[in-house]
Every structure is written in structure tokens, then in C-alpha cells.
Amino acid sequence: MENTDTLRIAIQKSGRLTDKTIQLLENIGLKFDGYKNRLLVKSLNFDVELLLIRDDDIPEYVQDGICDLGVVGANVTLETAARVEVLRDLDFGHCRLSIAAPVSSNTGSAHELNGKRIATSYPVLTKKYFDEIGLDVSIIKISGAVEITPRLDVADAICDLVSTGSTLKTNGLKELETILRSQSQLIRTNKPLPKHKQELINKFLVRIEGQQLAEKSRYIMMNAPKNALDKITEIIPSLNSPTVLPLANPEMIAIHTVIPIAEFWEVMEELKDAGATGIVMLPIQNMIN
């Protein structure tokens, strides 16, 4: 496929990362007029196009410069050993690559699988793991439905992606060892890019950072006695100094700030004890730190 002056981004055609990837791109300002059942999709407002392909092909397309960027799971990039630059983790599509064996077996650890047959869609990562722990196993490459292979006596154990673990339980398997924790990543070709493409990539990186920061933060508003300001300022883990506004009651003030959502629940009771009232927490669409 001929490359163009348009920044081309490879994303998964259909699967667990597709909708999340499109949502991320739209959240950072890109607009698309649908993408279902299409190979190439042009952005309506940026010099960008999406190439929708199998996730297994994304690292190679980026490596070869057919696409400038790609959004793909770290597990795929590592399995293919593609020569690409990882620009940043995207904090969605979290999963783990794990060794699992039948519940009915006596196997209690991956270290007990010497000489056994291991079915997997990730032969490179699986072999690397067993080589590192010094076990000689037979790797059986399977393109799909790996979890059923022990029941068919095709394998003694498996190495497969796990999200919740429900698929393993459904197929009578128990998780023995996690060999890789993965999430979606933004990868870049190592091929030289023209200045306008690099500028666009830099702009997207700033926006993605702002989007990720916004998802983990909340805008907090509260009222408090004026004499409680110093104590409340010490309590709130704000990104910057809070905004303080006067109220109709001269003895009261309004305090506005942005804090990490995880820390809000830890300090909420402390804020109330310090005199804060009417505490309101609001989501943030996007932010630049």
C-alpha cells in the first residue's frame, strides 16, 4: 500500500481495542464519519487517515513505514518483535498473558510443566518464558480457541490472554502464572517522517496526555469558613494552587481545585472535619497540565 503525505494510523479492524481507540481519537479532537466495514477512513478535520487491519499485522505495518503510527496491545508488539518506537501506554485494553492448566490436573505451578505440551497463540513469548525458567516444553501454535485444547487432549496446558478469568473457569482451567501484563500502546515507525507529520504526532501526544490526566482527575468545588483555608489547602492533593472565591457571607469562601480521583475519597472526611460543606465533584472532559 503506497504511503502518502497524510499521517496514517493503523488500528484494530474489529476487537476489544477498536471502539476504545476510536473514542480516544475523538476525545483528542479527531472526527470521523463512521468506520465500520471500511479499510481506510479519513479524518474530517485533520490530515489523518486510519487503516483498519488485523491487530497482529499492526506492528509490521508500522515497522515497514506503511503506517506512521499504530495502536496495538503490548503483547502483540512483543510477540512480533517489531522494530518500532513505543511512544506511550494508552491505559486501556488491560490484560495479562498467563499460563493455565486444567483444574482436574495435579499441576500447581508453571514450573511443573517440564516436558509438557503448551498450546498458545503467542509462541515467541511462551518459549521465551519457559527458556528463562529452564524448562523444555513443546509449544503448539494455535490461532484461536486455545482454552479448549486441553479438553481435546491437544495440549497439557495453555498460555493465553486473560482479562477477567471467566473464560478459563468456563473451560475448567486454573491460572498458574502471569508472564506478561499488557495494555494498548501508541507505537511509531522508526522510518524518517516529514516535519508536518512529526508536528502532528507531537500535538496528539500532548492531547493524549491531557485526556489521560483528565480521566484520572476530578474538578472539586466546596464551601468553607475563611479561617479554614490554610488547613483545607494542606489537605487537598491539588495539581496546582486552588482557586478561592468570596461568597455572599463574608466569613465564607468557595474553593475550586482539581485533584486525582483516587485521592479524593481518602481526604473527603478530612475536608468535612475541616469545615468544608457542599462538596461537589465533577468529571473533566480534557485538560492540559
QUITA-V209329 format. One record per pair of residues at least 4 apart in sequence whose C-alpha atoms are under 6 Angstrom apart, sorted by the first residue. I is the first residue (numbers start at 1). J is the second residue. D is the distance in Angstrom with one decimal. If there is no record, write none. Layout:
((I:J:D) (I:J:D))
This chain:
((3:66:5.8) (6:47:5.3) (6:48:5.4) (7:48:4.7) (7:197:6.0) (8:48:5.8) (8:49:5.0) (8:50:5.8) (8:67:5.1) (8:68:5.4) (9:50:4.9) (9:67:5.7) (9:69:4.6) (9:70:5.2) (10:50:5.8) (10:51:4.7) (10:52:6.0) (10:70:4.4) (11:52:5.2) (11:70:5.9) (11:71:5.3) (12:18:5.4) (12:52:5.6) (12:53:5.4) (12:54:5.6) (12:55:4.9) (13:52:4.3) (13:53:4.7) (13:54:5.8) (14:18:5.7) (17:21:6.0) (25:30:5.6) (26:30:4.7) (26:31:5.8) (28:207:5.6) (31:43:5.5) (31:44:5.4) (32:43:5.1) (32:44:5.7) (39:51:5.7) (39:52:5.1) (40:50:5.6) (40:51:4.8) (41:49:5.4) (41:50:5.0) (42:49:4.2) (43:48:5.5) (43:49:5.7) (59:63:5.9) (59:77:5.7) (59:82:5.7) (61:66:5.2) (61:67:5.7) (62:66:6.0) (62:67:4.8) (62:68:5.8) (62:189:5.0) (63:83:5.6) (63:84:5.4) (63:189:5.2) (65:189:5.8) (65:191:6.0) (68:188:5.8) (68:189:5.4) (69:187:5.5) (69:188:4.5) (70:186:5.7) (70:187:5.1) (71:185:5.6) (71:186:4.8) (72:184:5.2) (72:185:5.6) (73:183:5.3) (73:184:4.1) (73:185:5.9) (74:182:5.3) (74:183:5.8) (74:184:6.0) (75:182:5.8) (77:82:6.0) (79:124:5.7) (79:125:5.8) (84:188:5.9) (84:189:5.3) (84:190:5.7) (85:187:5.5) (85:188:5.1) (86:187:4.4) (87:186:5.5) (87:187:5.5) (88:185:5.9) (88:186:5.5) (89:185:4.4) (90:184:5.5) (90:185:5.3) (92:183:5.9) (92:184:5.8) (93:183:5.0) (93:184:5.4) (94:182:5.7) (94:183:4.3) (95:162:5.7) (95:163:4.8) (95:182:5.3) (96:161:5.5) (96:162:5.3) (96:180:5.6) (96:181:4.3) (96:182:5.6) (97:160:5.4) (97:161:4.4) (97:178:5.8) (97:179:5.7) (97:180:5.1) (98:159:5.4) (98:160:5.6) (98:177:5.5) (98:178:4.2) (98:179:5.6) (99:158:5.7) (99:159:4.4) (99:176:5.5) (99:177:5.2) (100:157:5.8) (100:158:5.3) (100:174:5.3) (100:175:4.3) (100:176:5.2) (101:157:4.5) (101:173:5.3) (101:174:5.5) (102:172:5.7) (102:173:4.3) (103:172:5.7) (103:173:5.1) (103:174:5.4) (109:176:5.4) (110:176:5.8) (114:135:5.1) (114:136:5.4) (114:137:5.6) (115:136:5.5) (115:137:4.7) (116:137:5.2) (117:138:4.7) (117:155:4.8) (117:156:5.2) (118:139:5.0) (118:140:5.8) (118:155:5.6) (118:157:5.0) (118:158:5.0) (119:140:4.6) (119:141:5.9) (119:155:5.7) (119:158:4.7) (120:141:5.3) (120:142:5.4) (120:158:5.8) (120:159:5.0) (120:160:5.9) (121:141:5.6) (121:142:5.1) (121:143:5.5) (123:127:5.9) (127:131:5.9) (130:135:5.3) (131:135:6.0) (149:154:5.0) (149:155:5.6) (150:154:5.8) (150:155:4.8) (150:156:5.4) (168:173:4.9) (169:173:5.5) (204:208:6.0) (210:286:5.8) (210:287:4.7) (210:288:4.8) (211:286:5.0) (214:284:5.4) (214:286:5.1) (214:287:5.7) (216:260:5.7) (216:261:5.8) (217:259:5.5) (217:260:4.2) (217:261:4.9) (218:258:5.6) (218:259:5.7) (218:261:5.6) (218:282:5.7) (218:283:5.2) (218:284:6.0) (219:257:5.9) (219:258:4.5) (219:281:5.7) (219:282:5.0) (220:256:5.7) (220:257:5.3) (220:258:5.9) (220:280:5.7) (220:281:4.7) (221:255:5.7) (221:256:4.5) (221:279:5.7) (221:280:5.1) (222:254:5.7) (222:255:5.4) (222:277:5.9) (222:278:5.4) (222:279:4.3) (223:253:5.7) (223:254:4.5) (223:276:5.6) (223:277:5.2) (223:278:6.0) (224:252:5.7) (224:253:5.6) (224:275:5.7) (224:276:4.5) (225:251:5.9) (225:252:4.5) (226:251:5.5) (226:252:5.1) (226:253:5.6) (229:233:6.0) (237:259:5.8) (238:258:5.5) (238:259:4.6) (242:256:5.7) (242:257:4.7) (243:255:5.7) (243:256:5.0) (244:254:5.7) (244:255:4.7) (245:253:5.6) (245:254:5.0) (246:253:4.8) (247:252:5.9) (247:253:5.3) (264:268:5.9) (271:276:5.4) (272:276:4.8))
